[in-house]
Amino acid sequence: MSHALPAAAKRCLADKGFARTTSRDIANTAGVSLAGWTRAVEAFEAHRTLLVASVEALAQVDRSPEVRASLADGLRQGREGLAELFGTPDDDPRRPVGLFLQALMTGVITQWIVDPASAPAGPEIALALRRLCAATAPDRPFP
C-alpha cells in the first residue's frame, strides 16, 4: 500500500504521458484523494495556536525528557494519521509514507507559521508531488 502513489504515477505516465497526466489521474488510479492536502493546509488557520505551541515545544526536547516523550508519541500518531488521511495505511515497519508526509507537513506548517501568504497551498503541493512522481517514472525503476 505504501507504494500506491508512485505505482499509480508510473501507470498513468506510461498510459497518458506526462503532458496529459494530472494529479487527479494519479490519485484516482491509486485510490487516494487530493483533497487531503487542501484540507490539511486549510486546517492550519483553525489550529494556529496549537501549531505554534508545538513548534515552541521542539526547543525544549533537550531539556525535558517528558516533553521529548510526549512529542515522540505525537510524531508517531501523526505519521499514522497522515498515512491514513491520504489513503495509504502504512503497514510497512519502515513507515515510509507516514515519514515522508510528516516531514512534508512539518515543513509546510513551519512555512505557514512564518509567512502564510507564501506558504504552499494544497494544489501546489499536489503539483509538486506529481512532478516528483514523474521524475521517477516510467523509465526509472522503483525500489
Secondary structure, DSSP 8 states (H G I E B T S, - for coil): -TTHHHHHHHHHHHHH-TTT--HHHHHHHHT--THHHHHHHHHHHHTHHHHHHHHHHHTTTTT-HHHHHHHHHHHHHHHHHHHHHTT----STT-HHHHHHHHHHHHHHHHHHH-TTTS--HHHHHHHHHHHHHHT-SSS---
